[in-house]
Amino acid sequence: MELPRVNAVGIVERPDDHTQLTRTYSLRLRLVAALVLATFATVSVATTVYSLGAYCLTSGTGPIGLLGF
C-alpha cells in the first residue's frame, strides 16, 4: 500500500488504492461535547462579569456623574 503524498503546493494526493477511514462520533457524544463547551463559555463570561461588577461597585471611586460625561 502506498501512502498519500503532498505535492509542491501542499495538496494531499491520494493513490487510487488508498482508502480513507471516516472517523465519526456519535450524535450523543457530539452533543455532550457541545454542551460542555457552552457551559464552560457561559460560566467564564458570568464569573468575569460578576467579579468585575463586584469590583466596580466596591472600589469606592465616587459618583460616575462627576467624570464629565
N, C-alpha and C positions, 0 to 999 in steps of 0.2 A: 504494500500500500504506500502510495506517495503522499507526502504531507502537503498542505497548501503552501503556496509561495506568495511573497509580496513583491509586486513589480516596482519599478523605479518611482512611480507616482505615489505609491503607498497603498494600492488597492490589492486586496487579497484575491488571488486567483486559485480557485479550487479545481483539482483534477476531476475528470469525469467519474472516476470510480470512488471518489471521496464522498461519503455520506455524512451529513451533519446531523447530530442528535439534537433534538429540541429539548430544552430544559424548561419545563413548565411547572409552575407551582399551582397548587390547588387554589380555588377561589377563596376558600375559608382562610388559608394561610396568608394570602394577599390582603384580605380584609382585616385580619388581625394586625398585620404589619402596618397598614394604613392607619388603623385606629391607634396603635402605639405611637406612631409619628405625630398624628394630630393631637393626641393627648399631651405629648412632650412639648409641642409648639404652644399649645394653649396654656399649659402650666408655666412655661417660660415667660410668655408675654404677661400673664396675670401676675406672677410674682414680681416682675420688673415694674409694672405699673403700680402695684401695691406698695412696694418699697420706696419707689420714687415719690409717690403721693404722701406716704408717711413722712419722708424726709422733708418734703416741701412744706407740709403742714406743721412740722415741729421744729423747723430750723430757726424760727424767730427772726425772720428778715424784715418784718414790719408789713404794713399795708402795701399791696401791689399797686394801688392807685397813685402812690407817690412817685412812681417811676417816670411819670411824664407822658404816658401814652394816652 
